[in-house]
Amino acid sequence: MVWTVLAAAACALMAVSGVVAVTTGRMLPTLQGRVVRPELWGYGQLVFASGMATGISLRWWASSLALGDGGAATALALIALGGALQWRAQRPALR
């Protein structure tokens, strides 16, 4: 239970930093030099955090093996998509 609460707090912190990046364009000081597009980075943070939250919440709503597998696949896809968006935010936009 403690690990679930800590993981949920990490998801919430990631989501807050994503919302700040999307709305204001501000980043953490360690990321300011690397990230070219802060808004895209923020969207990646939000998608990544939602994937983590989906994975964390599996223990409560996945009552069958099929729901568990589907939820795990969804969580993995969201985490991968969020990571891809964050990776892309470190490169200039394609023209």
Residue, then its C-alpha position, 0 to 999 in steps of 0.5 A: m500500500v505504501w508503494t502504491v501511495l508513493a507511486a501515485a504521488a510521483c504520478a501527480l508530481m509528473a502531471v503537475s510539471g506537465v501542466v506547468a510546461v504546457t500552460t506556461g512553457r516553464m521547465l525544471p532547471t535541469l531540462q531547460g538546456r535540452v528541451v527545445r519545445p516545452e509544450l510538447w514536453g509537457y504533453g509527453q509528461l502528461v501522457f507518461a503520467s497517465g500511463m503510470a497511473t493506469g499501471i498503478s491502478l490495475r490492482w483495483w480494477a483488473s478483476s480478470l486476466a483479460l482486463g489485467d492484460g489489456g490494462a497493462a498493454t494500455a499502460l505500456a503504450l501510454i508510457a512509450l508514447g509519452g517517452a516518444l513525445q518527450w524525446r521528440a521535444q528535445r529536437p527541433a520541429l520538422r519543417 
